[in-house]
């Protein structure tokens, strides 16, 4: 029986690899072997960065929530603990969106969470419950007042 050579299959495989590597730098889009290696590396980075993106977004939401909590005189950890105690099941993404787009609703969520924290602390009989409740009520009163608008420095316009 005669020996079978790849022929058209080899050409199709090479075209498929080079088509996938279109736009890569240097010989990464010309040479089959370099393109093959570049595609493998790209897939590895893609796999890794899909997970990294989720991590980075969660960090961003937590940072936003921390800032919103500090504006209202509470700590992020207290807020999250209060949410769990009060049975509010909103994820960090939704909470950060609410904090940005609807501060009054976030104030209500914050009040419910801090109330649950105070109730829990009072049940344990700690002194921190009284201090926390006073601070929270004062800071919530402050957060309801509109923030003063600072005038922006005027930028000279070109003549």
N, C-alpha and C positions, 0 to 999 in steps of 0.2 A: 504494500500500500504506500502511495506517495506521501511525503511529509507535508503537513498542512502549515502554511504560514499565516500570520494574523491578517495581513493585508488591510482591508477596509476597516476592520475592527480597531486596529492600532491607530489609524488616522482619525477615526471618530473619537476614540478615547483622548487623543492629543488635543483635538479641537475642543472637546468638552472641558478639559482642564484649562486650556488657554482662554476660552470664553469666560470661564468663571473667574479667571485672574485678570480680566480686562481692567485697566486703570492702575495696576500695581506699579510700584516704582522700579526703575532699572530693568534688569533682565528678569524680574519677577513676573513679567507678563509676556516674555518672549520665549524663554527656555522652558521646556516641559518640566524638567526636573526641579528647577527653581520655583516655577509656578506651583507645582505639586506641593513642595515644602511650604511655600507661602500660604497656600490654602489651608494646610493643616494648622499652621500657626494662627491664622485668622480665626479658624473654628475654635481653637483653644481660648483665644482672647475673648471671642464672642460668648462662649460658655461661661467663662469667669466673670465677665462684665455684666451679664444678665443678673447674676447674683449680687454683684457689687452695686448695681444701680438700685436694687431694692434696699440694700443696706444704707446707701447714701440718702435715699428719699426718707427713710425712717429717721435718720439722724436730723434731717432738715425739719421734719414735723416736730420732733422732740425739742429742737432748738426754738422753733416758733412758739410751742406751748410753754416752754420755760420762760420766754420773754413775756408772754401774755399773763402767766401766773405771777411773775415778779411785779408786773404793773399793778396787779391787784393785791399785792402783799402776801403772797403765799409761795410755797415751794412746789416745784413740779412733782416731787415724790408725794407730798401731802395731797396734791390735787388728784393724782392717779389713784392713790389709796382711797381717797374719798369717793371717787367714781366707782370703785369696786365695792365699797361698803354700801353705797346708795343704790347699787344695781343698775347704773347707767352703762349701757354696753355700746359706747361709741368708740371707734378706733381712732388712732392718733391722726390719721389723714383727715378724717371728718372733723375732729376737734380743732385742728389747725385751720381748716377752711372756715369753720364757724367763728373762730377767734378773729380772723382777718375780715370776713365779710359781714358778720352780724355780732358786734361786740355786746349788744344788750342780751342776746340769747346766751352768749358765752358767760356773761355775768350771772345769769340764772343757773346755768350748769355749775358754775364755780360756787355759787351760794349753796346749792344742793350738796355738792361734794364736801364743802367745808363744814356744813351742818352735820353730815354723816361722820366726819372726822371728829368733830367736837362731841357728838353723842358717844362715840366709841371711847374717846379719851375720858369723858365724864364717867362712863361706866367703869373704867379702870381706876378712876379716882385720882387722876394726875393733876398737878398744878398747871401743866402746860396747856390744858384745855381752856382755862380761863384766859390766859395770855393770848393764845391763838385766836380765840373768839373775838377778843377786843381788837386785836390787830386787823383781823379780817373785816370786821364791821367798819372800822375806820378807813381801810384801804378801798373797800367797795364804795363807800360814800365818796371818796376822792375820785375813783375811776368813772363815776357817773357824771362828774363835772366835765364840760368840754375842755379839751386841751387848748392852751393859748397858741395862737398862730404866730410864729416868728416871721418877721419880714425877711425876705430873701435879699441877698446882696444884688444890687442892680449890675448887670453886665453891660459894659459899654458896647454900643452897636457900631459896626464899621460904617464910616461915612461914605 
